[in-house]
Amino acid sequence: MHKLLLLEDDEVLSESLIELLEDEGFLITHVKNGEEAIEATYGKNFDIFLLDVNVPLIDGFELLKSLRESGDKTPTIFLTALNDIASLSKGFDVGADDYVKKPFDFDELLIRIQALLKKQYNSYKNEIKIKNFCFNIEKNELYQNSKFISLPPYELKLTRLFFSNLDKTLTKEYICQEIQDDKEISFGALRVHINKLRKVGLPIMTVKGTGYRLALS
């Protein structure tokens, strides 16, 4: 299930978006102002940010600028009624990946969200295949020989992380930071989760003194 942070202070629009996105399988965290958005990002990773610009306390532009400066690279779509070139330019300058003008068609928004999710995996396809495994980006599911594999939350997060970084060595520190929620993950706990994925059959290599990689061959 993909996690999405929605920053929107319009209650009617928020309710509609939450209902529609949850129907598509997204887990939504809804906030109504910029300060709540910053608090929501502490210790929690999201797959997508949907940010309105004109919101109380900290506007969407300043919020994203702060997040980018802190190293947060979460794909971001601005939802806004602003349609002048200056606003569009500012949105991309502070780090937006896409810009949807209100009013918008929900199907169009969904297409743009799915496109950003695929981009995270450096793929234009909805499925990433390695050996006899297939990871479905849209469904956030792993298959082996076309058979669905049910994974616990941490193993699923690890799988997503490895498939979005195929054949790249990931440090233990980076992996722990990416998969932890409110509770920190120790290197020992990470090793346990890695071993569970290896038992499934995923070819995860240990890079001595550094971390792990999902090997293509």
N, C-alpha and C positions, 0 to 999 in steps of 0.2 A: 504494500500500500504506500503510495507516494504522499509525502507530507508537504502541505502547502500553507504558507502564511498569507492571510488575507488582511490587508490594511484598508478598511473602508468604513467611513462614518455614516453613510447613508443606510439606514436600517432596512428599508424595503429592498434595495439592491443587494445588500449583504445577505439577507434571508434567501433571496432567489439564487444568488451565486452559491451559497453554501449547500442548498438543496440539490442544485444541478451538479455541482462538483462531487458531492458525496455519492450521488447516483452513479457517477463515473468511477468511483472507487478511491477518491482522494480523502485523506485525513486532514481536516481543516482546523487551523488555529486562527480564530478571528479576533482582531484588535481594532480599536476605534481611533487611536491617536498614535503619534510617533513614539512617545515614551513607552507605551504598552508594547509597541513593536520591538523596540530595543530590548526590553525585558524578556520578551518571548524568545529572542535569539540567544540569550545567555544559556550555555550548556545544552542547547538543543539544535540539531541540524535539520534544515528543510531542503526539499528538492526544488521548490519554486517559491519565489516571492511574487505576490500580486499586490501592487501598491498604488493606492490613490495618491494624488499629489496634494490637493488642498484638504489637509486633515489638521486637527488641533495639535498644539504644542510643538511638534516637530514635523515639518511638511515632508512629503515623500522624497523630494530632491535631497534635502539635507540628511534625511535618514539614510538613504542609499549611499551618499557620499561618505558618511561616517562608517557605515558597514564595510564599504570597499577599502577605506583607509585602514581598517582593522584587519584586513585580509580575508573578509567574507566574500567568496566568489559565487554564491548561490545565484542561479539564473533568475533574472528579474524582468517582469513586465509591468509597465506603468499603465494604470487605468485612469484616464483623465478626460475632462471636458475641454482642456486647453488644446487648441489646435493651431496656434501660431508657430512659425518656424523657430523663433527664439526659444520657446518652451521645449519644442521637439529637440533642438540642438542641445539644450541644457540637460535634458533627460538622458541622452546618450553620453554626454560629457561626464556625468557623474557615475556612469557605469551600467546603464540599463541595457538589456539585451533586446527588448522589443517595446512597442508603444502602441496601445490600443485606445482609440478615441471613443468617448461616450457620445451617444448611445452606441452599443456594439451588439453584434449577433453572437449568441453564446457558442454556436458551432464554430464560428471563426476563432473565438478565444480558445476553445478546446484544441483546435488545430495548431494554434501558435504554442500552446503549452506542450503538446506532444512533440512538436518540432524541437523545442528547447531541451526536452528530456532526452531525445535522440542525440542531440548535439553533445550532451554531457558524456555520451558513450562514444563520441567520434564516429557516429554511424548515421546514415540516412535511412537505414532499414529499421524495422521494429524488432528484429531478432538478431542476437549475436550468437554465433555458433563456434564452439571449440570442441574438437574431437566428437564425442557422442552427446555433448551437452548443448543446450540451447537456452539462452536467457531472453525472456520476453520483456522488453523495456516497458511497454504500455501497461502490461498486467503485473509487472514486478514479480515474475515467477520464473523458477528454474525447472527445466525438463531434462530428462535423460532418456534417450531413445524414444522421444515423444511422450514419456510418462512423467506426470507432474511429481515434483519432489517437494514435500512440505518441510519448510525450514523454520526453526525458532527465530525470534526477532534478531538477535545478534548475528546468527549465521546468515540470515537474509541480508543484513546490512553489509556484512563482509563480502558476500557474493556480488552484490551490486557494486561495491567499491572495486573489487578485482576485475569485474567485467568492464568497468568504465576505465580501467587502467591496464588493459591487456599487455602482457609481456613487459611491464614496467616494475621495477623494484620499489616497493613501498616500505618506508621505515616503520618500525614498530611504534614509534612515537606518533607518526602521522595517522596510522591506522587506528590507534586507540582514541585519538582526538576525534576522528571522523565518525566512529561508531558509538561513542559513549553518549548517554543521555544525561540525566541528573547525577547518575552514579559513574564515577571514574572506573575505567577498565585497566587492570594491571597487566603487565606483560605475561604473567602466569595464566591469567584468565584468557588472554588473547590466544595463547598457545593451545589451551583447551578447545576454544572455538575453532581454531585452524584445524586441529586434529579431527574434529567432528566433520568438517567439510572434506577432509582427505578421505575419511571413511566412506563418504558418499561417492568419492571417486574423482573429485576435482584435483587437477594436477598443480597443487600449490607447492612451490619450491621455497626452501629456506635459504636465504642469502646470509651467510655467516657474518655476524657482527653488524648487520644492517636491518634486515626485515624479511619480507616475503614477496613473491611474485607469482602470478598465475601464468604459467608457461604455455606458449602456443605449441611447442613441440618438445 
